[in-house]
Amino acid sequence: MGLAPERLAAMQCEPRKGGEALDASRVGELLAALPGWSAAGDGKSIAKSFKFSNFHETLGFVNAVGWMANRQDHHPDLEVGYSRCTVHWSTHDVGGLSMNDFICAARVEMIAQA
């Protein structure tokens, strides 16, 4: 059963030293709760691109995502341009995707809507 983005965003990341990646079925369920996010990197990451009016807005978004990621101790790969940012989440410690990726993606959604 999928989770609403608000419920995902309210969850906290947990350390994932070792462990197993989520299976494809669970990844599909969780992606359904996050419009615009898609599987990337042979299904080992998720990504979404965000558009902004100018560099100032883009940088504000990047800084907010960075602050949140540091608080969750789970860090994305970011591709940043003048008016865009693509956010990639994966959990290297499990060799794929974990709940942490979806929690943080939902938190990024909340940041983008603010």
N, C-alpha and C positions, 0 to 999 in steps of 0.2 A: 504494500500500500504506500502511495506517495505521500509526501508531506507538503503542506502549504509553505510558500517561501518565508512567511513570517515565522512559522514554527522552526524551520531550518535555521533562520537567522538568529533565533533565540537560543540555539544550542551552543555549546562550547566545544572547541577542538580538544582532542586528546592526543597525547604522544603516541606515535605509531612506529616505534622501533620494532621492525619485523612485522609479523602478522600477514594477513592475506588481503589482496585487493578485492574490491567489490566485484561480483559477477555481472555479466552483461545485462541480465534481467533487472537487477537492482539499479544499475546505472541508468537504464532506460526509464525506470519508474521515477528516479530522482531528477533526471533531465526534463521529464514532463512537467515538473513543478517549477522549472526555471526557463521561461520563454526566452528564446534567442541564444541560449547556451547550446553548444553542440559538442559531440565527441570529436577529439582531435588526436593526433599522434598515435595512430593505430589503436584508438580506444583507450590509451593510457593517460589521457588528459582531457580536460574540457576547456572550452574557450568561448569568449564573446568579445565583439568589438563595440566600442562606445564612441559616439561622435559628439563633438563640442563646437561651440561657436568660435573659439579662439584658444590661443596657447594658455592664457591665464586660467580659463575654466578647465582645460586639460590637466594642467599642473595641479590645480586644486583637487581634482579627482584622484590623481596619482598619489598625492600626499595623503589624502584621506584613506585610500586603499592601503598604502604603506603603513599608516598608523594602526589600522585595524589588523593587518596581517601580523605586525609585530606583537600586538596584544594577544593574538591567538597563537603565536609562535608557529605560524604556518604561512609560508611566503610564496607568492606567485611569480611567474615570469611575466614581465610587462613589455609590450612593444609600444613605444610612445612616439607620436608625431605632433605636428602643430595643433591639429584639431581632432585627434583620435587617440585612442588607447585600446589595445587588445590585451585582455587579461587571460592568462593560461594557468590553470590549476592542475597539479598532479601531486601524488605522494610518493616521492622517491623511495622511502623506506619500505613500501609495500610493492613497488614496481608497477604501480598503476594508480587507480583511484580509490580513495577512502571517503568516509563520511566527512572528514575535514574539508575536502575539496568542495563538497556541496554546501556545507555550512558557510564557508567563506564566499562562495559564489552568491549565495542568498544575501549575505551581508553586503557584498558589492552592489547587488540590486538595490538594497536600501540606501546605500550611499548615492547611487546614480539618480534615485528618485528624490533625494533631499534638495 
